[in-house]
Amino acid sequence: MNARSVGFEPVVDNHTRVLILGSLPGDASLKAAQYYAHPRNSFWPLMGGLLGEALPALSYDARLNRLKARGVGLWDVIASAERAGSLDGAIRSPEAADLRGLANSLPDLRAVAFNGGLAARLGRRILTNLQGVALIDLPSSSPAHARPLAEKRRAWAVLAPFLS
């Protein structure tokens, strides 16, 4: 049996308009206790491009503060699971995060974006019929999802209207 990986607390506040949901933090993120800590994960460059800010150059706490200041929150669809390594395909016995409870607690929420296929599949099941909130599937920012950064940037640009 593999060790159980436990995700992080949500990074949100009462002004969160866009909630970005991953599947479950990978080994590098868990070790660093930081969302998207793998050096080749393109999350921070993608969000920096969308927000017009040099997020990768900032400290982790400053990055989180900039996201929150711009109405962006982070969490994962899986609260905990058994997994060897970091690949979503290795996740076993997942325990869902309380996505509906979190979404209902965010008065300004307008969009939930799923960072990758597993996050979208699981998250859409939980958030079906969420009123007034767009559900958006994004290509994974993970280095395991080998697509050129420019292609990911074009796909992630769908978030721009929710960020202004």
Secondary structure, DSSP 8 states (H G I E B T S, - for coil): ---EEE----B--TT--EEEEESS--HHHHHHTSTT-STT--HHHHHHHHHTS-GGGS-HHHHHHHHHHTTEEEEESEEEEE-SSS-GGG-EEEEE--HHHHHHT-TT--EEEEESHHHHHHHHHHSTT-TT-EEEEE---STTS---HHHHHHHHGGGHHHH-
